[in-house]
Amino acid sequence: MNDLLDAAREVQSAAHVPYSEYPVGAALETEDGAVFVGCNLENANFSNSLHAEEVAIAEAVKNGHRDFSRLAVSSGRRDAVTPCGMCRQTLAEFCDDDLLVLCDEGEGEAPTEYTLGELLPNTISEDTLE
């Protein structure tokens, strides 16, 4: 668990956050143990900004991964930030409800744990579109 949180913390240094000054890092672990990281990338118009979780999952999918076990999310404030609604929906496209989401409480503190299903109940899915 600590390795995944450490990866999320480390990637924050690459974040581009000139407007919010709120760096976020995410580390997504595949079922076979590979880890893909992402950080937030802000844009002056805000709507084109990319969130850390989206960047991590895009990198994993780009590299052929579709089965995920855990996600760690960490902000520079170590405030147990959770993925936003948009990121939750993106995760739901590729991850099962039992994806473990670890939210960083800071050094020496156990992360707050959720499942994706807890964070996004009754998600929009391929099944709900039919």
N, C-alpha and C positions, 0 to 999 in steps of 0.2 A: 504494500500500500504506500509506504513512504517513497519508494522509487517513482511511482506514478505522480505523487504530489510534488516531488522534487523536480520532475520533468516539467510540470505545469508552472512551477515557480521560476525555473530557469529560463523558459522561453519568454517570460514577460519582458526580459531585457531587450527583446527584438520588437516589442510593440511600438506602434506609431500612434501616439495619443496626445497630440499637441493641443487639443481642445478640452478634453475632459481630464487629462492627466491621471487617468484611471487605467493602468495597464492590467490586462487579464491574460492569463495563459491557460491553455487546456491541453491535457494529455489523454489520448484515447487509446485504449489497449484492445487489440484484437483477440479473438479466442485462442489464436496460436501464440500469443505473447508479444507480438510486434507492437511498438508504441509509435503513435503519430502525434505530433504537437502542433499547436496553432496559437497565434496571439492576435489581439485585436488590432485592426488597421483603420484608423479614422480618416474620414474625408471631410473637407470643409462643408459639403452640403449634407452631411450626416446620413442621408438615406443610402449613400453608396458605401458606407462603412461596413467592414467585415468583422464579425465576432470571432473570438478565439475558437469556440466550439465548431463553428462552420468551417474555419480554415483547417482544423485538425481532421474533421470528417472528410472534407474534400480531398485532402492529401491521402488519407487512407483509401478512399474509394478509387482515386486516380491510380493507386498502386495495386488495385485488384482485390481489396479486402471488403467483405460484406458482413462478417460475423464479429460482433464486438461484445466485450465482457464488462469493461469498466471505463469510466470517464472521471478524471480529476480536474477540478476547476479552481483556480486561485487568482485572487486579485492582489495588487500591491498593498492593499489595506488588510488583507487576511481577514475579511469580514464575512466569510462563509457564503459568498456570492453564489447564486444558482444560475443555471442557464436561463436566458430570457425566453419568453413564449415562442418567438420566432426560431430560436435555436432548438427548443424542445421539439417543435414540429419537424425541423430538419432531422434531428436525431431519430424521431419516431419513424421517419421514412426508411431508415437503415437499421434500426436497433429494436430489439424486443422490449416489452414493458419491464422485464427484469434487469435491464442494464443498470448496473450499480453506478450511482453518481456520488462522488466524493467532493465535498465542499470545504475548502481550506479554512480552518479556524486559527491557524498560526502555529509557529514552532512550539513543540511540546504538547500541543492539544490534538486530541483525536478529531478527525474531520467529521462533519455532519454527513450522514449517509441517507440517501434517498434511492428509490428506484425511479426509472423514467416514468413508469406507470403512475407512481404517486405524484410526480411533478406535472404530468399531463394525462389526466384521466379522460376517457372518452375522446381520444384523439381522432382527427380526420385521417382516414386511411383509404387505401384502394377499395376496401370493402364498403366504406360508407359512401363512396362516390357512385356505386352501382345501384 
